[in-house]
Amino acid sequence: MILTMGTKNETRPFRPQHPGTILQEELKSRGIKQKVFAETIGLQPSHLSALLHGARNISPQLAARLENALQIPAHVWLNLQSNYNLDTLRTSDVVDGYTPQQTRSYALAQPSDEENRLWSLAFRAGQNDAVDKIHDNLVRFGLPAKVINELTNIQ
């Protein structure tokens, strides 16, 4: 049973926050110079500057480098980038015929135990596939095996 709620989704951000600005604040709070940090993570200083000013995005490879340098998990950086991308999309007036003002909220019936079990299995299978792909990319990127195992270990 699906119930349609008559409320509007009012969660549109005023101005999306690019993860580069968060990284810039992190470097500033740690007293790390941009040029030194760029060299540490193997980026051109101009590329790091573009990232810090929102002109470049965080890729999985860069997220792994940031994790290694700052001890902030790669998935945090990727989530920040993904949220920024979605927030930017949501603040636009029209996206492929969809306008944020026309959104609807839905409440779904409680799934059965069997449905929960199947969703859990599907999620874990998808998660394992994603981890395998990330693992392969990190190997190609040239990270040490120990770092790769730490990044791709699902608990």
Secondary structure, 3 states (H helix, E strand, C coil): CEEEECCCCCCCCCCCCCHHHHHHHHHHHHCCCHHHHHHHCCCCHHHHHHHHCCCCCCCHHHHHHHHHHHCCCHHHHHHHHHHHHHHHHHHCCCECCECHHHCCEEEECCCCHHHHHHHHHHHHHHHHHHHHHHHHHHHHHCCCHHHHHHHHCCC
